[in-house]
Amino acid sequence: MQPSKDISRLIEIMAALRHPETGCPWDIVQSFETIKPYTIEEAYEVSDAIERGDMDDLCDELGDLLLQVVFHARMAEEAGEFSFGDVVNAITAKMIRRHPHVFARSAADTPDAVKIQWDKIKQAEKRERAERRSRRGITEDVNSGFLGSVQRSFPALTEALKLQERAAKVGFDWSAPEPILDKIEEEIGELRVALKEGDQAKVNDELGDLIFAVVNIGRHVKADPEQALRGTNTKFRRRFSHIEHVLEAEGETLEEATLERMEEIWQAAKAIERAVTSGPE
Protein backbone atom coordinates (compact mmCIF):
# COMPACT_ATOMS: atom_id res chain seq x y z
CA MET A 1 0.00 0.00 0.00
CA GLN A 2 1.53 3.30 -1.15
CA PRO A 3 0.56 6.91 -0.31
CA SER A 4 -1.53 8.74 -2.88
CA LYS A 5 -3.26 12.07 -3.48
CA ASP A 6 -6.35 10.13 -4.55
CA ILE A 7 -9.06 9.98 -1.87
CA SER A 8 -9.83 6.41 -2.91
CA ARG A 9 -6.49 5.28 -1.46
CA LEU A 10 -7.43 6.68 1.96
CA ILE A 11 -10.75 4.87 1.75
CA GLU A 12 -8.91 1.64 0.87
CA ILE A 13 -6.54 2.10 3.82
CA MET A 14 -9.43 2.57 6.23
CA ALA A 15 -11.17 -0.53 4.85
CA ALA A 16 -7.95 -2.48 5.40
CA LEU A 17 -7.62 -1.19 8.95
CA ARG A 18 -11.20 -2.22 9.71
CA HIS A 19 -10.95 -5.68 8.11
CA PRO A 20 -12.20 -8.11 10.79
CA GLU A 21 -9.47 -10.68 10.15
CA THR A 22 -6.39 -8.80 8.91
CA GLY A 23 -7.02 -5.28 10.15
CA CYS A 24 -5.65 -3.31 13.09
CA PRO A 25 -6.97 -4.67 16.44
CA TRP A 26 -7.52 -1.12 17.74
CA ASP A 27 -9.36 0.17 14.67
CA ILE A 28 -11.55 -2.92 14.44
CA VAL A 29 -13.14 -2.45 17.87
CA GLN A 30 -13.90 1.27 17.48
CA SER A 31 -17.44 2.66 17.21
CA PHE A 32 -19.05 6.02 16.45
CA GLU A 33 -19.07 6.81 20.17
CA THR A 34 -15.44 5.91 20.80
CA ILE A 35 -14.22 7.81 17.73
CA LYS A 36 -16.35 10.91 18.41
CA PRO A 37 -13.90 12.51 20.91
CA TYR A 38 -11.06 12.18 18.41
CA THR A 39 -13.16 13.88 15.74
CA ILE A 40 -13.76 16.86 18.03
CA GLU A 41 -10.09 16.92 19.04
CA GLU A 42 -8.92 16.96 15.41
CA ALA A 43 -11.26 19.88 14.60
CA TYR A 44 -9.69 21.84 17.47
CA GLU A 45 -6.21 21.00 16.23
CA VAL A 46 -7.13 22.38 12.80
CA SER A 47 -8.27 25.57 14.51
CA ASP A 48 -5.03 25.74 16.51
CA ALA A 49 -2.88 25.39 13.37
CA ILE A 50 -4.85 28.22 11.74
CA GLU A 51 -4.41 30.47 14.78
CA ARG A 52 -0.65 29.82 14.79
CA GLY A 53 -0.42 30.41 11.04
CA ASP A 54 1.43 27.10 10.62
CA MET A 55 0.58 25.87 7.13
CA ASP A 56 2.60 22.66 7.49
CA ASP A 57 0.66 21.72 10.61
CA LEU A 58 -2.61 22.83 8.96
CA CYS A 59 -2.00 20.42 6.07
CA ASP A 60 -1.35 17.56 8.51
CA GLU A 61 -4.30 18.42 10.77
CA LEU A 62 -6.73 18.70 7.85
CA GLY A 63 -5.58 15.23 6.85
CA ASP A 64 -6.27 13.96 10.37
CA LEU A 65 -9.73 15.54 10.27
CA LEU A 66 -10.41 13.99 6.86
CA LEU A 67 -9.42 10.63 8.30
CA GLN A 68 -12.15 11.04 10.91
CA VAL A 69 -14.74 11.57 8.17
CA VAL A 70 -13.51 8.47 6.33
CA PHE A 71 -13.51 6.47 9.58
CA HIS A 72 -17.13 7.35 10.40
CA ALA A 73 -18.21 6.73 6.82
CA ARG A 74 -16.53 3.31 6.83
CA MET A 75 -18.31 2.26 10.02
CA ALA A 76 -21.61 3.48 8.56
CA GLU A 77 -20.98 1.49 5.37
CA GLU A 78 -20.29 -1.64 7.42
CA ALA A 79 -23.62 -1.10 9.16
CA GLY A 80 -25.39 -0.75 5.80
CA GLU A 81 -26.28 2.90 6.38
CA PHE A 82 -24.21 5.00 3.95
CA SER A 83 -20.76 5.19 2.39
CA PHE A 84 -18.13 7.91 1.93
CA GLY A 85 -19.51 8.47 -1.56
CA ASP A 86 -22.92 9.20 -0.05
CA VAL A 87 -21.32 11.77 2.26
CA VAL A 88 -19.68 13.51 -0.71
CA ASN A 89 -22.90 13.34 -2.71
CA ALA A 90 -24.90 14.83 0.16
CA ILE A 91 -22.62 17.84 0.64
CA THR A 92 -22.18 18.53 -3.08
CA ALA A 93 -25.95 18.34 -3.58
CA LYS A 94 -26.45 20.69 -0.63
CA MET A 95 -23.95 23.25 -1.95
CA ILE A 96 -25.51 23.21 -5.42
CA ARG A 97 -29.02 23.44 -3.96
CA ARG A 98 -28.10 26.34 -1.65
CA HIS A 99 -26.35 28.33 -4.38
CA PRO A 100 -28.75 28.45 -7.32
CA HIS A 101 -27.43 31.95 -8.05
CA VAL A 102 -24.08 30.32 -8.85
CA PHE A 103 -24.95 26.92 -10.31
CA ALA A 104 -28.32 27.66 -11.90
CA ARG A 105 -30.49 30.55 -12.96
CA SER A 106 -31.54 32.73 -10.05
CA ALA A 107 -32.57 36.34 -9.53
CA ALA A 108 -30.54 36.52 -6.30
CA ASP A 109 -27.85 38.98 -7.34
CA THR A 110 -27.36 40.89 -4.05
CA PRO A 111 -26.26 39.74 -0.57
CA ASP A 112 -29.76 40.42 0.84
CA ALA A 113 -31.45 38.46 -1.94
CA VAL A 114 -29.03 35.58 -1.40
CA LYS A 115 -29.83 35.58 2.34
CA ILE A 116 -33.61 35.41 1.67
CA GLN A 117 -33.08 32.64 -0.85
CA TRP A 118 -30.83 30.76 1.58
CA ASP A 119 -33.45 30.89 4.33
CA LYS A 120 -36.14 29.50 1.99
CA ILE A 121 -33.87 26.64 0.95
CA LYS A 122 -33.03 25.88 4.57
CA GLN A 123 -36.72 25.67 5.45
CA ALA A 124 -37.29 23.22 2.60
CA GLU A 125 -34.35 21.14 3.82
CA LYS A 126 -35.77 21.07 7.35
CA ARG A 127 -39.06 19.67 6.01
CA GLU A 128 -37.21 17.01 4.04
CA ARG A 129 -35.14 16.13 7.11
CA ALA A 130 -38.26 15.79 9.23
CA GLU A 131 -39.75 13.42 6.67
CA ARG A 132 -36.61 11.27 6.63
CA ARG A 133 -36.54 11.12 10.44
CA SER A 134 -40.20 10.18 10.47
CA ARG A 135 -39.56 7.28 8.11
CA ARG A 136 -36.86 6.07 10.54
CA GLY A 137 -39.31 6.26 13.43
CA ILE A 138 -37.58 9.25 15.05
CA THR A 139 -40.31 11.51 16.40
CA GLU A 140 -38.44 13.85 18.75
CA ASP A 141 -37.07 16.94 17.04
CA VAL A 142 -34.15 18.35 19.00
CA ASN A 143 -34.17 21.40 16.74
CA SER A 144 -37.72 22.48 17.56
CA GLY A 145 -38.55 25.67 19.46
CA PHE A 146 -37.04 29.12 19.26
CA LEU A 147 -33.67 27.90 20.57
CA GLY A 148 -33.69 24.82 18.35
CA SER A 149 -31.40 26.43 15.79
CA VAL A 150 -28.57 26.52 18.36
CA GLN A 151 -26.64 23.29 17.91
CA ARG A 152 -26.24 21.15 21.03
CA SER A 153 -23.03 19.81 19.52
CA PHE A 154 -21.21 23.12 20.08
CA PRO A 155 -18.63 23.31 22.86
CA ALA A 156 -20.49 24.38 26.01
CA LEU A 157 -18.95 27.87 26.02
CA THR A 158 -19.97 28.50 22.41
CA GLU A 159 -23.43 27.02 22.96
CA ALA A 160 -23.98 29.36 25.94
CA LEU A 161 -23.00 32.38 23.85
CA LYS A 162 -25.26 31.43 20.97
CA LEU A 163 -28.21 30.65 23.25
CA GLN A 164 -27.87 34.11 24.78
CA GLU A 165 -27.59 35.76 21.36
CA ARG A 166 -30.68 33.90 20.18
CA ALA A 167 -32.73 34.81 23.27
CA ALA A 168 -31.64 38.45 22.93
CA LYS A 169 -33.36 38.62 19.53
CA VAL A 170 -36.74 38.58 21.30
CA GLY A 171 -35.68 40.93 24.10
CA PHE A 172 -34.76 38.31 26.72
CA ASP A 173 -31.53 40.06 27.65
CA TRP A 174 -29.90 42.49 30.04
CA SER A 175 -29.92 46.11 28.92
CA ALA A 176 -26.42 46.90 30.22
CA PRO A 177 -23.31 45.12 31.56
CA GLU A 178 -23.64 46.35 35.16
CA PRO A 179 -26.63 44.16 36.16
CA ILE A 180 -24.75 41.14 34.81
CA LEU A 181 -21.86 41.91 37.15
CA ASP A 182 -24.38 41.90 40.01
CA LYS A 183 -25.65 38.55 38.75
CA ILE A 184 -22.10 37.18 38.69
CA GLU A 185 -21.61 38.24 42.32
CA GLU A 186 -24.93 36.58 43.17
CA GLU A 187 -23.83 33.35 41.50
CA ILE A 188 -20.49 33.43 43.34
CA GLY A 189 -22.41 33.71 46.62
CA GLU A 190 -24.57 30.73 45.71
CA LEU A 191 -21.49 28.74 44.78
CA ARG A 192 -19.95 29.55 48.17
CA VAL A 193 -23.09 28.20 49.88
CA ALA A 194 -23.03 25.02 47.79
CA LEU A 195 -19.35 24.47 48.63
CA LYS A 196 -20.04 24.98 52.34
CA GLU A 197 -22.91 22.48 52.20
CA GLY A 198 -20.70 19.94 50.43
CA ASP A 199 -23.38 19.09 47.87
CA GLN A 200 -21.43 18.16 44.72
CA ALA A 201 -24.47 18.19 42.45
CA LYS A 202 -25.38 21.68 43.65
CA VAL A 203 -21.75 22.82 43.26
CA ASN A 204 -21.80 21.67 39.63
CA ASP A 205 -25.11 23.43 39.05
CA GLU A 206 -23.99 26.72 40.62
CA LEU A 207 -20.65 26.62 38.80
CA GLY A 208 -22.51 26.25 35.51
CA ASP A 209 -24.69 29.25 36.38
CA LEU A 210 -21.60 31.31 37.18
CA ILE A 211 -19.87 30.43 33.91
CA PHE A 212 -23.07 31.18 31.96
CA ALA A 213 -23.22 34.64 33.57
CA VAL A 214 -19.54 35.28 32.77
CA VAL A 215 -20.20 34.37 29.13
CA ASN A 216 -23.03 36.89 29.17
CA ILE A 217 -20.85 39.76 30.38
CA GLY A 218 -18.35 38.91 27.65
CA ARG A 219 -21.06 39.20 25.04
CA HIS A 220 -22.19 42.57 26.36
CA VAL A 221 -18.70 44.07 26.37
CA LYS A 222 -17.97 42.73 22.85
CA ALA A 223 -15.33 40.28 24.09
CA ASP A 224 -15.77 36.79 22.65
CA PRO A 225 -15.50 34.50 25.72
CA GLU A 226 -13.89 31.68 23.76
CA GLN A 227 -11.13 33.94 22.43
CA ALA A 228 -10.75 35.70 25.77
CA LEU A 229 -10.25 32.36 27.50
CA ARG A 230 -7.82 31.22 24.82
CA GLY A 231 -5.79 34.37 25.48
CA THR A 232 -5.73 33.60 29.19
CA ASN A 233 -4.74 30.00 28.49
CA THR A 234 -1.80 31.26 26.40
CA LYS A 235 -0.82 33.67 29.17
CA PHE A 236 -1.01 30.89 31.76
CA ARG A 237 1.21 28.64 29.61
CA ARG A 238 3.76 31.44 29.22
CA ARG A 239 3.94 32.31 32.91
CA PHE A 240 4.01 28.70 34.07
CA SER A 241 6.81 28.02 31.59
CA HIS A 242 8.70 30.91 33.20
CA ILE A 243 8.31 29.23 36.61
CA GLU A 244 9.63 25.99 35.18
CA HIS A 245 12.67 27.64 33.57
CA VAL A 246 13.58 29.66 36.67
CA LEU A 247 13.35 26.60 38.89
CA GLU A 248 15.41 24.59 36.43
CA ALA A 249 18.10 27.29 36.46
CA GLU A 250 18.13 27.04 40.26
CA GLY A 251 18.51 23.27 40.15
CA GLU A 252 14.99 22.67 41.45
CA THR A 253 12.01 20.81 39.97
CA LEU A 254 8.35 21.74 39.91
CA GLU A 255 7.59 18.86 42.25
CA GLU A 256 10.17 20.07 44.79
CA ALA A 257 9.19 23.74 44.76
CA THR A 258 6.79 25.14 47.33
CA LEU A 259 3.61 26.91 46.31
CA GLU A 260 4.98 30.12 47.83
CA ARG A 261 8.12 29.94 45.68
CA MET A 262 6.13 29.25 42.51
CA GLU A 263 3.79 32.15 43.29
CA GLU A 264 6.81 34.42 43.78
CA ILE A 265 8.17 33.52 40.34
CA TRP A 266 4.67 33.89 38.85
CA GLN A 267 4.43 37.45 40.13
CA ALA A 268 7.90 38.16 38.74
CA ALA A 269 6.72 36.91 35.33
CA LYS A 270 3.73 39.27 35.52
CA ALA A 271 6.02 42.18 36.34
CA ILE A 272 8.25 41.37 33.38
CA GLU A 273 5.24 41.26 31.05
CA ARG A 274 3.97 44.61 32.33
CA ALA A 275 7.41 46.18 31.81
CA VAL A 276 7.60 44.82 28.26
CA THR A 277 4.06 45.98 27.47
CA SER A 278 4.50 49.48 28.86
CA GLY A 279 7.93 49.94 27.31
CA PRO A 280 10.53 52.51 28.36
CA GLU A 281 9.23 55.65 30.02
C-alpha positions in Angstrom: 0.0 0.0 0.0 1.5 3.3 -1.1 0.6 6.9 -0.3 -1.5 8.7 -2.9 -3.3 12.1 -3.5 -6.4 10.1 -4.6 -9.1 10.0 -1.9 -9.8 6.4 -2.9 -6.5 5.3 -1.5 -7.4 6.7 2.0 -10.8 4.9 1.8 -8.9 1.6 0.9 -6.5 2.1 3.8 -9.4 2.6 6.2 -11.2 -0.5 4.9 -8.0 -2.5 5.4 -7.6 -1.2 9.0 -11.2 -2.2 9.7 -10.9 -5.7 8.1 -12.2 -8.1 10.8 -9.5 -10.7 10.1 -6.4 -8.8 8.9 -7.0 -5.3 10.1 -5.7 -3.3 13.1 -7.0 -4.7 16.4 -7.5 -1.1 17.7 -9.4 0.2 14.7 -11.6 -2.9 14.4 -13.1 -2.5 17.9 -13.9 1.3 17.5 -17.4 2.7 17.2 -19.1 6.0 16.4 -19.1 6.8 20.2 -15.4 5.9 20.8 -14.2 7.8 17.7 -16.3 10.9 18.4 -13.9 12.5 20.9 -11.1 12.2 18.4 -13.2 13.9 15.7 -13.8 16.9 18.0 -10.1 16.9 19.0 -8.9 17.0 15.4 -11.3 19.9 14.6 -9.7 21.8 17.5 -6.2 21.0 16.2 -7.1 22.4 12.8 -8.3 25.6 14.5 -5.0 25.7 16.5 -2.9 25.4 13.4 -4.9 28.2 11.7 -4.4 30.5 14.8 -0.7 29.8 14.8 -0.4 30.4 11.0 1.4 27.1 10.6 0.6 25.9 7.1 2.6 22.7 7.5 0.7 21.7 10.6 -2.6 22.8 9.0 -2.0 20.4 6.1 -1.4 17.6 8.5 -4.3 18.4 10.8 -6.7 18.7 7.9 -5.6 15.2 6.8 -6.3 14.0 10.4 -9.7 15.5 10.3 -10.4 14.0 6.9 -9.4 10.6 8.3 -12.2 11.0 10.9 -14.7 11.6 8.2 -13.5 8.5 6.3 -13.5 6.5 9.6 -17.1 7.3 10.4 -18.2 6.7 6.8 -16.5 3.3 6.8 -18.3 2.3 10.0 -21.6 3.5 8.6 -21.0 1.5 5.4 -20.3 -1.6 7.4 -23.6 -1.1 9.2 -25.4 -0.7 5.8 -26.3 2.9 6.4 -24.2 5.0 3.9 -20.8 5.2 2.4 -18.1 7.9 1.9 -19.5 8.5 -1.6 -22.9 9.2 0.0 -21.3 11.8 2.3 -19.7 13.5 -0.7 -22.9 13.3 -2.7 -24.9 14.8 0.2 -22.6 17.8 0.6 -22.2 18.5 -3.1 -25.9 18.3 -3.6 -26.5 20.7 -0.6 -24.0 23.2 -1.9 -25.5 23.2 -5.4 -29.0 23.4 -4.0 -28.1 26.3 -1.6 -26.4 28.3 -4.4 -28.7 28.5 -7.3 -27.4 31.9 -8.1 -24.1 30.3 -8.9 -25.0 26.9 -10.3 -28.3 27.7 -11.9 -30.5 30.6 -13.0 -31.5 32.7 -10.1 -32.6 36.3 -9.5 -30.5 36.5 -6.3 -27.8 39.0 -7.3 -27.4 40.9 -4.0 -26.3 39.7 -0.6 -29.8 40.4 0.8 -31.4 38.5 -1.9 -29.0 35.6 -1.4 -29.8 35.6 2.3 -33.6 35.4 1.7 -33.1 32.6 -0.9 -30.8 30.8 1.6 -33.5 30.9 4.3 -36.1 29.5 2.0 -33.9 26.6 1.0 -33.0 25.9 4.6 -36.7 25.7 5.5 -37.3 23.2 2.6 -34.3 21.1 3.8 -35.8 21.1 7.3 -39.1 19.7 6.0 -37.2 17.0 4.0 -35.1 16.1 7.1 -38.3 15.8 9.2 -39.8 13.4 6.7 -36.6 11.3 6.6 -36.5 11.1 10.4 -40.2 10.2 10.5 -39.6 7.3 8.1 -36.9 6.1 10.5 -39.3 6.3 13.4 -37.6 9.3 15.0 -40.3 11.5 16.4 -38.4 13.8 18.7 -37.1 16.9 17.0 -34.1 18.4 19.0 -34.2 21.4 16.7 -37.7 22.5 17.6 -38.5 25.7 19.5 -37.0 29.1 19.3 -33.7 27.9 20.6 -33.7 24.8 18.4 -31.4 26.4 15.8 -28.6 26.5 18.4 -26.6 23.3 17.9 -26.2 21.2 21.0 -23.0 19.8 19.5 -21.2 23.1 20.1 -18.6 23.3 22.9 -20.5 24.4 26.0 -19.0 27.9 26.0 -20.0 28.5 22.4 -23.4 27.0 23.0 -24.0 29.4 25.9 -23.0 32.4 23.9 -25.3 31.4 21.0 -28.2 30.6 23.2 -27.9 34.1 24.8 -27.6 35.8 21.4 -30.7 33.9 20.2 -32.7 34.8 23.3 -31.6 38.4 22.9 -33.4 38.6 19.5 -36.7 38.6 21.3 -35.7 40.9 24.1 -34.8 38.3 26.7 -31.5 40.1 27.7 -29.9 42.5 30.0 -29.9 46.1 28.9 -26.4 46.9 30.2 -23.3 45.1 31.6 -23.6 46.4 35.2 -26.6 44.2 36.2 -24.8 41.1 34.8 -21.9 41.9 37.2 -24.4 41.9 40.0 -25.6 38.5 38.7 -22.1 37.2 38.7 -21.6 38.2 42.3 -24.9 36.6 43.2 -23.8 33.3 41.5 -20.5 33.4 43.3 -22.4 33.7 46.6 -24.6 30.7 45.7 -21.5 28.7 44.8 -19.9 29.6 48.2 -23.1 28.2 49.9 -23.0 25.0 47.8 -19.4 24.5 48.6 -20.0 25.0 52.3 -22.9 22.5 52.2 -20.7 19.9 50.4 -23.4 19.1 47.9 -21.4 18.2 44.7 -24.5 18.2 42.5 -25.4 21.7 43.6 -21.8 22.8 43.3 -21.8 21.7 39.6 -25.1 23.4 39.1 -24.0 26.7 40.6 -20.6 26.6 38.8 -22.5 26.2 35.5 -24.7 29.2 36.4 -21.6 31.3 37.2 -19.9 30.4 33.9 -23.1 31.2 32.0 -23.2 34.6 33.6 -19.5 35.3 32.8 -20.2 34.4 29.1 -23.0 36.9 29.2 -20.8 39.8 30.4 -18.3 38.9 27.6 -21.1 39.2 25.0 -22.2 42.6 26.4 -18.7 44.1 26.4 -18.0 42.7 22.9 -15.3 40.3 24.1 -15.8 36.8 22.6 -15.5 34.5 25.7 -13.9 31.7 23.8 -11.1 33.9 22.4 -10.8 35.7 25.8 -10.2 32.4 27.5 -7.8 31.2 24.8 -5.8 34.4 25.5 -5.7 33.6 29.2 -4.7 30.0 28.5 -1.8 31.3 26.4 -0.8 33.7 29.2 -1.0 30.9 31.8 1.2 28.6 29.6 3.8 31.4 29.2 3.9 32.3 32.9 4.0 28.7 34.1 6.8 28.0 31.6 8.7 30.9 33.2 8.3 29.2 36.6 9.6 26.0 35.2 12.7 27.6 33.6 13.6 29.7 36.7 13.4 26.6 38.9 15.4 24.6 36.4 18.1 27.3 36.5 18.1 27.0 40.3 18.5 23.3 40.2 15.0 22.7 41.4 12.0 20.8 40.0 8.3 21.7 39.9 7.6 18.9 42.3 10.2 20.1 44.8 9.2 23.7 44.8 6.8 25.1 47.3 3.6 26.9 46.3 5.0 30.1 47.8 8.1 29.9 45.7 6.1 29.2 42.5 3.8 32.2 43.3 6.8 34.4 43.8 8.2 33.5 40.3 4.7 33.9 38.9 4.4 37.4 40.1 7.9 38.2 38.7 6.7 36.9 35.3 3.7 39.3 35.5 6.0 42.2 36.3 8.3 41.4 33.4 5.2 41.3 31.1 4.0 44.6 32.3 7.4 46.2 31.8 7.6 44.8 28.3 4.1 46.0 27.5 4.5 49.5 28.9 7.9 49.9 27.3 10.5 52.5 28.4 9.2 55.7 30.0 
